[in-house]
């Protein structure tokens, strides 16, 4: 299994990560976040220094997708966009996946990179918001959801978590942050505790409303309206 992982990692680093480091936008932030998580698993499973080095390299690339901004009250905030360039936007699944990956990686990173990752998690949590959005689902529907607040030159956008995989990734990030043994992340969790509790409640209600009995099983639909 380790040999198979190593061969896939080598292809990723040679064909994709190398391209991203010289031409930003060669990869997307969400799959890159999953690579970070896989490297966390390999560090924890083997303790080998080469996986730590690869983890630091990949986290560095992931932090390249972070975009500082101002929140609705003028305070600092940060979003993780999907790609690169002027048209890049922070879809909620990409933003949440990046936060989840960084939370898992922080205890395994060298100090300087760890501090930057903690700061990115802190700013990224500030970007979550509540939103009432219109969803085109067999006609226009109104939905109350958690979203990523995005400040653009022409106004603010709400990149919503209507789809349950978006909410699921955010819930996983919140849970990982709550359980992290890292002191810096514990301080971040304490600062955002009240807001995360509110956002978590909305997302859990969304998922509960997406459950449907299927004989002796329970189906988890992809959204409340699905």
N, C-alpha and C positions, 0 to 999 in steps of 0.2 A: 504493500500500500504506500509506503514512503517513497519507493522508487517511482511509482506511478505519479504521485504528487510532485516529486522533483522534476519529472519530465514535463509535466503541464506547467509548473512554475517557470521553468527555463524558457519554454515557448512564450509564455506571457511576458516575461521580462525582456526577451530578445525582440519580440514582434510588436508588443503593445506599450509596455512601460517605457522602453527606450525611445519610442516615437513620441510619447507624451512629454518626456523631459525636454525634447528639442522642438516639438511642435504641439503646444498645448491645444487640447481638443481632440487628440487621437483616440482617447477613451472617454467613457462616461463615468460620472462619480459613483453611481450605485454599484455597478459591477466591481469597480475599484475598491469600494468599501467591503465587498464580500471577500476579495482577495486579502485585504487587511485582516479580516476575521479568521480566514484560513491560516494565515501566518501566526496569528495569536495562538491558535490551536497547536500548531507545530512547535512553537516555542515552549508551550506548556507541556506538550507530550514528550519532547526530546531534550529540551534545554540547550540545543546546539546554537553556537554563536552565529552561524551562517543564516539561520532563520531570523535571529534578532536583527542582523544587518539588513536583511531583505525587508523586514517589517519597518524599520526606520526609513528605508528608501521609499517604500510604498506609502507610508503615512505622510512623508514629505510631499509626494505627488498629490495625495488626497487634499492636503491643506492648500494646495494651489487652486482648488475649486471654491475656496472660501471668499466671500465678498462682504466686507464691512459695510454697514449702512446705519441709518438712523431709524429708530422706531417711531411710532405715531406721536409720541410725546417728546421726540427729539433726543432720546437717550441712545446709547450704543446698542447695536444689534449686528447679527451676522447671519448670512445665508450660504448654503452650499448649493451651487447651481449644478445643473445636469452636465452641460458641456462647457465650452469656452466661447468667447467672443461677445459682441454687443447684444446678440439675441438670446444669450443663455439665461435661463430662468430656474428658480429653485423649486422644482416639483417636490411635493411633500415626501414621496418615497425616497428620492435621492437625498434630500436634506436629512431625513430621519435615519436612513442607512448610514450616512456619514457620521452622525452623532453616535450611533450604536457602535460603529467600528472604532471610533476614537476612544470611547469610554472603555471598551475592552482592551485597547492597545496601551492606554496610558501607563498602567503599572509595569509594562514591559519595555518602555522607551528610555533612552538616555535623558538626563535631566533637562537639558535645554529644549529638546523636542517635546518632552513631557509637559513642560510649562506652556508651550505654544498650543498643544493639543487641549489642555485643560481650559485655556482662555477661549479657544474656539468652541468648546462645548458650552461654556458659560454664555457666550454671545449667541450661539445657535439656539439655545433654549429661549432667549428673549424674542426670537423671531416667531415662535408659535403664537397663534391668536385664535379667538373664536370668530366665526363668520357665518352669516346667512347667505347662501349662494343659490343661484338658479342652475338646475341641472336639466339638461335635455335628455329625458328618458321617457319615450312615448309621449312627447309633449313636454312643456316646461314644468318643472317641479321645484319647490322651495325646500331646501335642506339646511338644518343647523349643524355645523360641523366644526372640527378643528382644522386650522389652515396654517400655512406659512405666509406671514406678512412680508411683502416684497416692495421696497421703495424703488420706483423707476423715475427717470427724468420727467415723465408725463403724468405721474400719479402713482398711487399705491395699487398693488394687485394682491389678491388672496388666492394662493395656490392650495386648493382644498384637499382634504382627506376623505372625500366621498367614498372612494373605493376602500374596502376593508384592508387590503394589503398595505395601504398607506398608514392607516390607523394602527395596524398590527406592528409595523416597523417602529412607529413612534412609541407605542406601549413597551416594546422590547427595549428601546433606548432608555426610557424612563426607569424600567425595572433594573437594567444593568447599572444605571447610575446610582440607584438606591442601594444596590448590593455591593458597589465597588469598595474595596478596602483602601483605596488611595485617599490620603488626607486632603489633597487639593480638590478632588472630585466630591468628597464629602462636604466640603465648604460650599461648593457650587450647588449641590443637592439641597443643602439647608437654605440657601438664598432663594431657590426657586420652588421650595416645598409647597407653598400655598397655591401657586399657579399650576404646578404640575398636578396637584390633587384635583383641581377643577377640570383641567384638560383631560385627565385620565378618566374622570367620571363620564364626560361627554362621549369619549371614544368607546368606553366599555358599554354604555347604553346603545351606541350605534351597532356594536357587534351583537349584543343580545337581541336587538330588534331584527337582526339578520339571520337568526336561527329559525329553522323550520323542521318539524318532525318528518322523518322519512321512514315509515314502517317502524322498525325497532331501533333505528339510528337517528341521528340529528344531522341535518345538512347546514353547513355554514355558507350562506350565500355571499356573493362577491360584494353586495351592497344591500342597504335597506330596501331598495326598490327592485332588486333583481328577482 
